[in-house]
Amino acid sequence: MPRYKLTIEYDGRFFNGWQSQPDAKTVQDTLQAAFLKLCKEPVSVIGSGRTDAGVHALGQVAHVDLPKAYPTEQITGAINYFLKHKGAVLLKAEEIDYNFHARFSATARQYTYKIMNRPMRLTLDEGFYWHIKKELDIEAMQQATSLLVGHHDFNTFRSNRCQATLTMRTVDFLTVEKIDNIIHIKIQSKAFLHNQVRIIVGTLKLVGEGKWTVQDVKEALHAKDRTQGGPTAPPEGLYFTKVFY
């Protein structure tokens, strides 16, 4: 059975997350339904990582084993035909070595969180940014990021529903940049805890508002206690941007 690497883009507003669920529309189920139409038999699409309901992807990666070989152009053409009006698109399909695994072969994953920082409400961009009316102190947020880069216990920065047994993670980089009214928060790690990125963003927002100091972030990290961390940022500003192998 040939294996194919898939690069997928999707609008999180259409889905109840990546992971297959009964009685809910998910990215994984939508892709598997499209491949069923192509192959005439069920196949499993394995993603590089899960995203929650409302979270977008610009470069989600998955792999799939098909019952026979197909030209990659036929795969992208057929799957995108079946995905029409469903909120997702297959950007690229590549035949790949059978040892490749979308999740376990990954060396790093990158996310971007987008904040629209202006008093006026959103119109065309609604559903794609976290709208924050009060002007945030970008310099203070940038100072706080340095505390969260490196190898730390991120127990404070994970959901209470997180099932990971180990909470040590290594953040390769964490940056905050503002261009006009748009703030981009970029973060990269080999693996993240559930809601880790969104809780980090919610914490940085407190710093940007002047409600927390950099010292407060340091104490929250050392507390290793979710109740001591900032709020969980809403999903609509989060984008799964890239996977490295």
N, C-alpha and C positions, 0 to 999 in steps of 0.2 A: 504494500500500500504506500504510494508516494505521499510525502509530507510537504505541506505548503505553509510558508510564513505569510501572515496577513497583516497589513497595516490599515487601521480603521479609524475613521473620524465619525463622531456622533454628537448630536444635540441632546444633552442630558434631560431636557424638558420632556422628551418623548418616552423616557424609560424609568423604570423603577430600579435603576442600577444595572450593573453588568451581570451579576450572578443569576443563573436560572432559578426561577421561583414558580410555584404553582399559582395560577390565577393572577399573574402580574406580568406586564410587558417588560422584558429585559433585553439587553443587547445580545447576550449569549443566545437566548431563545430565538430572537429575531434572525440572527445569523444562521443558526442551525436549521430554521425553517426554510431559509433561502437555499442552503446547501441541499436540503432534502429535495427541493424542486429540481435542482441541477442533477443530483446523483441518483435520484429515485430510491434512496435508502438513507436511513438516519446516520448522521456522523456527529462527533463531538468537537466543538470549537473550544479550545483551551486558551484562556486569556493570560496575559502577563501579570495582571493584577486586577482586583475588583475596584469598581467605582460605585459610590452611593447614588441613590435617586437624585436626579437634578445635576449631577456632575458631568461636565463635558469632556470630550477627548479629541485631541488633534492628531495624536499618534499612538493610539492604543495598538498593541501587538498581540497577535494570537497565532496559534497553529492548528492545522486540521489535517487529518489523514483521510485521503479519498480512496474509494474502491478501485479507481484506475487513474492513469495519468491524463491530465487535461492541459492544453496550452494555457499559459497564464493569462493571455488576452481573453480567452474564452471564459475563464473563471471570473475575472473582473467584470467583463461585459454582462455575463448572465447574473451574477450575484447583485450587481448594481441595478439591473432591471427588476429583480425581485425585491430589492430594498427601496424602490422608488416610493417617495412620500412616507417613508417610515422613520426618518430622522437619522439615518446612518448611511455611510458610503464606504465602499472598499477602495482605498487609495491605491493599494498595490498587493499583488500576490506573487510570491517567489517560491519556486521549488527549492527545497532545502534538505540538508542531511537529516537522516532519521534520528540522529542523536540530539538534534536541536529541540529544546523545550522552551516555549514562550515564557514560562514563569521561572523555571529553575536555571535556565541558561543566562538570565539577565544579570548584568553586573551593576546596573544603576537605573533608577527611574527618576524622571524629572516632572515636576508640576509647576504650573503658574497660577497664581491667584490674582484676579483683577478686581480692583475697587474703582468705582466712579465716585470721585470726591468733589461734589458740587452741591449747591443748595437746591437746584432745580431737579424735579423728578425725572425719571427716565422715560423715554418713549420707544424709539427704535431699538435701544439697547437693553430694554427690560428683559430679565431672565438670563443675562450674560455677564452681569457685574453685581457686586455688592454695592448698593448705593448708600454712601455715608455723606450726610449733608455738612457736618462740621469739618473744617479744614484740619487735616492731620499734620502733625509735626514729623516730617519725613526724617530729619536728622536724628531725632530721638529714637525713632523706629530702627534706623540703621545701626545705631549704637547698641540697641538691644539684640540685634541679630547675632552679634559676635559671641554672645553667651550660649547660643544654641547650635553653633557649628562645632563639629567634632563628635567624639564618642561619649554619649551620656545615657543615663537612665531616664527615659522619657515617659515614665509612668504618669506624671502630672499631665502630659499632653496626649492622652489617649482616651477613647470612649470607654465608658463603663461596660459597654457591650463587647469590648475587644477581647478576643479569645487567645491572644498570643501569651505563651507561658514565659517568654523572656521579653523584657522591656528595654534592653540596651539596644541603641541604634546609633549609626554614624551618619551625621548630616555632612555631606561633602561641601555644600555651599548654601547660603541663604542670603538673598539680596532684596533690597527694596529700592525701587526707582519710580519717580513720578515724572510724567511727561504731560504737560497741560493739566487736565483734570483726572488723568488716569494713572492709578498706582499699580505697578506690577510687582508682585512678590514671587520670586523664583526660588525653588528649593530642590535639591537633589540628594538622593540616598539610594543605597542598594535596596532597602526595604523600609516601609513605613508601618507604623502601628495604625489601627483603625481610628480615623479622624485626626491623626497627628497633624497633618498640614492645616486643617481647618481650625484646630485649637491653637496652633502657633499663630495663625493669622488673627484670630480673635484676641489673643494676648497682645500682639503687636498693636492692634487697634487701641487697646486701653492705654498703651504707652503714647501712641500718636495723639490721643485725646487729652493727655496730661493726667489721666486718672491713676496711672501706674508709672513708677520710675524704673530705670534700668535695674536698680537694686531689687525691686519687687519681682522682676522676671528671674533674677538670679535665685532669690529665695524660693520662688515657685518651682523652679527646676530642681533645687536641692530637696524640696519637701517630698518629692516622689508621691504626690497625693493629688488626684484629679480635682478634688474640691478646692485646691489652692491655685488652680490654673485659671486662665481666662475663658471666655465663652467660646462655643463652637461657631465659627463663621458659617453663614448659609452656603448651601451647595452650589448655587448658581454662578458664583464667581470662580469656581475651581475648574481647572483644565489639566487633564493628563496629557502632557505635551510630547514626551519622548521616552523611549526605552533603549538602553545601551546593552550590547552583547559583546 
